[in-house]
Amino acid sequence: MDYLEIEIDSTYATISDSTLSPKDNPVLNVGRTLTNVVGAKIMEVNIPFSYYVISDRASAVNGFPENRLQLFWSVLDQYDIFIPPGNYTGTSLAAVIQTGLQAAIVAFATATFAPPATASCVFSTSTGKFTMTITQTAPTFPANAQNLVFFYAPELGTVLGFPGFTVNWTPAQSAIYTVTSTSIAQVTGPNNLYVNSKILGNICKAYIPESILSVGETNPQMAMVPINVNPGGLIWWQDPSPQEVFDTKNLFSLQKIDFYITAGTDPRPLLFNGLGYQIKLVLFIKYAEQSFSQSGTIGQNRAVLQIRPT
């Protein structure tokens, strides 16, 4: 039985499995044809937290730009607040939104928000929620004040603590609108990443409950990695059970490997903004005369390959 380590660095990738950069969604040639692969597992990863929690991609759910907050009063009075793509703290994100709200009330018709009017957005470190307020002193809001609505991509809603894709502002007083996050804001994004492979994922039995990420017993996920650093850091993870591997059912031939990383419940590959990630993949190779009765790595022949561009 051969124990084979493949040291993968997407920095060196030159081919992509999609329209994305090869560094984000690499397809890598193994450099030889591997036959009779009876076991596989991801043992270690290094993933830079260089992806943006707030991006300008179109939402996978409703097609809205992920960084757009649309403040809607009527067909004539609506304003798009665009948050620059990037990573934020609760305080810095609140400042950007407040600037957008202030611009919105200036842009709205004076019949809606007659001067003087003010807008604010505050992030509470004790509750982990955002509170947004629009106030004017004269005149008071008209009778249909309850019609002020936020529309947004669900991905941005999760970051701000507003599940779904719309929320109504509440007229707290005759001249005050307010809205507060209904859930804890996930300003730094989801708590976990998934390492995925179209080639190996459906063979390895790393199942997750049926959801947007998985249908039945078919899913590309090979490992779930907790995010244990802040933006700008390096996410490092080792498999806690290295002695156990996935049975690949004597995979006949393996010449290339693909990988991509996803975050939380979003099935789309993450974009790492020019940086690469590293994966240590372990394969067990059985010779024709061998049976797969051994377990673990003790007594196995070991080989290490480092994939480089071909």
C-alpha positions as semicolon CSV with decimal commas, in nm:
position;residue;x (nm);y (nm);z (nm)
1;M;0,000;0,000;0,000
2;D;0,139;0,337;-0,098
3;Y;0,067;0,644;0,112
4;L;0,089;0,944;-0,119
5;E;0,090;1,308;-0,011
6;I;0,011;1,570;-0,273
7;E;0,114;1,920;-0,167
8;I;-0,112;2,158;-0,357
9;D;-0,061;2,532;-0,388
10;S;-0,316;2,713;-0,603
11;T;-0,065;2,996;-0,646
12;Y;0,102;2,782;-0,912
13;A;-0,218;2,692;-1,096
14;T;-0,251;2,794;-1,460
15;I;-0,580;2,623;-1,548
16;S;-0,924;2,693;-1,399
17;D;-1,234;2,477;-1,390
18;S;-1,450;2,784;-1,452
19;T;-1,430;3,147;-1,558
20;L;-1,261;3,225;-1,226
21;S;-0,890;3,275;-1,170
22;P;-0,688;2,950;-1,150
23;K;-0,582;3,063;-0,802
24;D;-0,948;3,050;-0,691
25;N;-1,064;2,740;-0,878
26;P;-0,754;2,546;-0,988
27;V;-0,733;2,231;-1,197
28;L;-0,393;2,072;-1,137
29;N;-0,223;1,789;-1,323
30;V;-0,088;1,526;-1,088
31;G;0,207;1,471;-1,320
32;R;0,144;1,100;-1,356
33;T;-0,156;0,870;-1,388
34;L;-0,255;0,727;-1,051
35;T;-0,454;0,405;-1,062
36;N;-0,630;0,196;-0,797
37;V;-0,682;0,487;-0,557
38;V;-0,855;0,326;-0,260
39;G;-0,847;0,611;-0,008
40;A;-0,835;0,991;0,001
41;K;-0,854;1,271;0,254
42;I;-0,761;1,635;0,299
43;M;-0,521;1,646;0,593
44;E;-0,423;2,012;0,615
45;V;-0,507;2,351;0,464
46;N;-0,370;2,705;0,470
47;I;-0,631;2,952;0,344
48;P;-0,577;3,331;0,346
49;F;-0,865;3,541;0,473
50;S;-0,818;3,764;0,170
51;Y;-1,168;3,715;0,030
52;Y;-1,420;3,994;0,081
53;V;-1,716;3,936;0,310
54;I;-1,898;4,212;0,120
55;S;-1,846;4,181;-0,255
56;D;-2,006;4,337;-0,561
57;R;-2,107;4,004;-0,715
58;A;-2,470;3,941;-0,803
59;S;-2,658;3,752;-0,534
60;A;-2,697;3,380;-0,592
61;V;-3,053;3,412;-0,455
62;N;-3,221;3,722;-0,601
63;G;-2,960;3,870;-0,836
64;F;-2,918;4,195;-0,640
65;P;-2,562;4,329;-0,613
66;E;-2,436;4,195;-0,282
67;N;-2,314;4,538;-0,173
68;R;-2,634;4,732;-0,245
69;L;-2,887;4,858;0,009
70;Q;-3,192;5,005;-0,167
71;L;-3,391;5,249;0,045
72;F;-3,741;5,257;-0,103
73;W;-4,017;5,506;-0,026
74;S;-4,212;5,515;-0,350
75;V;-4,161;5,467;-0,721
76;L;-4,023;5,820;-0,736
77;D;-3,826;5,805;-0,412
78;Q;-3,570;5,526;-0,396
79;Y;-3,197;5,541;-0,340
80;D;-2,922;5,283;-0,379
81;I;-2,652;5,277;-0,113
82;F;-2,345;5,094;-0,246
83;I;-2,099;4,964;0,013
84;P;-1,745;4,942;-0,128
85;P;-1,637;4,575;-0,147
86;G;-1,411;4,473;0,137
87;N;-1,396;4,358;0,497
88;Y;-1,525;4,569;0,783
89;T;-1,567;4,591;1,155
90;G;-1,914;4,666;1,285
91;T;-1,815;5,026;1,355
92;S;-1,654;5,092;1,017
93;L;-1,947;4,935;0,832
94;A;-2,196;5,146;1,031
95;A;-2,005;5,460;0,928
96;V;-2,030;5,369;0,559
97;I;-2,403;5,299;0,586
98;Q;-2,464;5,622;0,777
99;T;-2,297;5,820;0,499
100;G;-2,523;5,644;0,248
101;L;-2,837;5,715;0,449
102;Q;-2,747;6,083;0,476
103;A;-2,705;6,099;0,099
104;A;-3,038;5,920;0,052
105;I;-3,245;6,168;0,251
106;V;-3,087;6,455;0,057
107;A;-3,167;6,285;-0,273
108;F;-3,528;6,207;-0,181
109;A;-3,798;6,455;-0,277
110;T;-3,837;6,735;-0,022
111;A;-4,200;6,631;0,025
112;T;-4,070;6,306;0,172
113;F;-3,793;6,431;0,397
114;A;-3,815;6,806;0,432
115;P;-3,506;6,968;0,583
116;P;-3,377;6,954;0,843
117;A;-3,344;6,573;0,842
118;T;-3,068;6,354;0,983
119;A;-2,971;5,988;0,949
120;S;-2,754;5,764;1,162
121;C;-2,633;5,405;1,178
122;V;-2,483;5,261;1,497
123;F;-2,333;4,920;1,568
124;S;-2,367;4,792;1,924
125;T;-2,071;4,586;2,044
126;S;-2,283;4,455;2,333
127;T;-2,571;4,322;2,120
128;G;-2,389;4,270;1,789
129;K;-2,669;4,452;1,603
130;F;-2,708;4,758;1,382
131;T;-2,962;5,032;1,453
132;M;-3,045;5,282;1,178
133;T;-3,248;5,597;1,235
134;I;-3,386;5,877;1,017
135;T;-3,512;6,185;1,201
136;Q;-3,663;6,513;1,089
137;T;-3,804;6,794;1,299
138;A;-4,050;6,960;1,061
139;P;-4,273;6,872;0,902
140;T;-4,359;6,530;1,047
141;F;-4,374;6,220;0,830
142;P;-4,690;6,182;0,624
143;A;-4,955;5,922;0,705
144;N;-4,794;5,651;0,490
145;A;-4,469;5,660;0,687
146;Q;-4,470;5,281;0,725
147;N;-4,381;5,245;0,357
148;L;-4,007;5,303;0,402
149;V;-3,841;4,972;0,306
150;F;-3,491;4,829;0,262
151;F;-3,429;4,585;-0,025
152;Y;-3,100;4,395;-0,040
153;A;-2,927;4,071;-0,134
154;P;-2,973;3,796;0,128
155;E;-2,594;3,767;0,155
156;L;-2,574;4,130;0,270
157;G;-2,877;4,078;0,492
158;T;-2,690;3,808;0,682
159;V;-2,390;4,036;0,731
160;L;-2,616;4,312;0,870
161;G;-2,840;4,084;1,077
162;F;-3,149;4,113;0,854
163;P;-3,242;3,762;0,731
164;G;-3,420;3,749;0,397
165;F;-3,407;4,031;0,143
166;T;-3,640;4,305;0,272
167;V;-3,720;4,484;0,598
168;N;-3,968;4,759;0,686
169;W;-3,860;5,062;0,884
170;T;-4,080;5,133;1,185
171;P;-4,209;5,486;1,255
172;A;-4,119;5,503;1,625
173;Q;-4,255;5,858;1,656
174;S;-4,423;6,100;1,421
175;A;-4,088;6,222;1,290
176;I;-3,858;5,925;1,351
177;Y;-3,794;5,609;1,152
178;T;-3,587;5,329;1,302
179;V;-3,483;4,974;1,217
180;T;-3,267;4,733;1,420
181;S;-3,107;4,404;1,319
182;T;-3,330;4,110;1,404
183;S;-3,033;3,872;1,429
184;I;-2,672;3,903;1,535
185;A;-2,479;4,065;1,250
186;Q;-2,213;3,845;1,089
187;V;-1,978;4,127;0,997
188;T;-1,683;3,893;0,941
189;G;-1,893;3,643;0,745
190;P;-1,976;3,275;0,812
191;N;-1,805;3,065;1,077
192;N;-1,677;2,797;0,842
193;L;-1,538;2,725;0,498
194;Y;-1,573;2,413;0,282
195;V;-1,298;2,264;0,069
196;N;-1,465;2,129;-0,246
197;S;-1,366;1,911;-0,540
198;K;-1,585;1,813;-0,833
199;I;-1,355;1,523;-0,915
200;L;-1,309;1,373;-0,566
201;G;-1,594;1,527;-0,366
202;N;-1,871;1,301;-0,492
203;I;-1,660;0,991;-0,423
204;C;-1,553;1,079;-0,068
205;K;-1,830;1,035;0,187
206;A;-1,810;1,374;0,355
207;Y;-2,185;1,421;0,374
208;I;-2,368;1,731;0,492
209;P;-2,746;1,764;0,552
210;E;-2,952;1,823;0,241
211;S;-2,959;2,195;0,168
212;I;-2,859;2,449;-0,094
213;L;-2,512;2,290;-0,071
214;S;-2,617;1,927;-0,106
215;V;-2,878;1,717;-0,282
216;G;-2,911;1,361;-0,156
217;E;-2,576;1,187;-0,143
218;T;-2,415;1,410;-0,404
219;N;-2,201;1,696;-0,285
220;P;-1,852;1,828;-0,364
221;Q;-1,747;1,907;-0,005
222;M;-1,443;1,717;0,126
223;A;-1,371;1,906;0,449
224;M;-1,528;2,169;0,673
225;V;-1,276;2,422;0,804
226;P;-1,356;2,658;1,096
227;I;-1,260;3,021;1,044
228;N;-1,038;3,100;1,340
229;V;-0,881;3,431;1,234
230;N;-0,994;3,781;1,142
231;P;-0,975;3,926;0,790
232;G;-0,615;3,951;0,678
233;G;-0,509;3,643;0,875
234;L;-0,424;3,290;0,765
235;I;-0,674;3,010;0,833
236;W;-0,480;2,695;0,927
237;W;-0,648;2,360;0,987
238;Q;-0,545;1,996;1,030
239;D;-0,778;1,699;1,017
240;P;-0,841;1,578;1,374
241;S;-0,860;1,211;1,265
242;P;-0,567;1,156;1,028
243;Q;-0,579;0,779;1,079
244;E;-0,916;0,760;0,902
245;V;-0,956;0,810;0,527
246;F;-1,244;0,805;0,281
247;D;-1,294;0,490;0,075
248;T;-1,277;0,595;-0,291
249;K;-1,402;0,257;-0,417
250;N;-1,081;0,172;-0,600
251;L;-1,087;0,479;-0,824
252;F;-0,956;0,348;-1,155
253;S;-0,760;0,649;-1,274
254;L;-0,669;0,995;-1,144
255;Q;-0,469;1,236;-1,359
256;K;-0,586;1,577;-1,241
257;I;-0,744;1,734;-0,934
258;D;-0,969;2,037;-0,894
259;F;-1,043;2,241;-0,582
260;Y;-1,241;2,544;-0,477
261;I;-1,336;2,700;-0,143
262;T;-1,683;2,811;-0,033
263;A;-1,805;2,995;0,276
264;G;-2,105;2,900;0,489
265;T;-2,416;2,818;0,287
266;D;-2,303;3,000;-0,029
267;P;-2,221;2,738;-0,296
268;R;-2,014;2,977;-0,510
269;P;-1,633;2,964;-0,505
270;L;-1,465;3,232;-0,298
271;L;-1,244;3,491;-0,468
272;F;-0,909;3,539;-0,292
273;N;-0,805;3,859;-0,470
274;G;-0,483;3,729;-0,620
275;L;-0,366;3,508;-0,334
276;G;-0,344;3,130;-0,338
277;Y;-0,427;2,863;-0,080
278;Q;-0,250;2,540;0,013
279;I;-0,394;2,191;0,059
280;K;-0,229;1,868;0,173
281;L;-0,414;1,581;0,007
282;V;-0,344;1,222;0,109
283;L;-0,412;0,930;-0,127
284;F;-0,380;0,556;-0,068
285;I;-0,278;0,352;-0,373
286;K;-0,332;-0,024;-0,385
287;Y;-0,125;-0,250;-0,606
288;A;-0,309;-0,523;-0,793
289;E;-0,187;-0,800;-0,564
290;Q;-0,273;-0,613;-0,244
291;S;-0,592;-0,611;-0,041
292;F;-0,710;-0,306;0,149
293;S;-0,692;-0,461;0,495
294;Q;-0,448;-0,217;0,653
295;S;-0,547;0,108;0,819
296;G;-0,367;0,424;0,917
297;T;-0,024;0,524;0,792
298;I;0,200;0,289;0,991
299;G;0,399;0,055;0,771
300;Q;0,291;0,222;0,446
301;N;0,528;0,323;0,170
302;R;0,529;0,702;0,166
303;A;0,575;0,942;-0,123
304;V;0,534;1,317;-0,147
305;L;0,447;1,508;-0,462
306;Q;0,441;1,885;-0,495
307;I;0,224;1,996;-0,780
308;R;0,378;2,257;-1,005
309;P;0,243;2,399;-1,332
310;T;0,300;2,184;-1,636
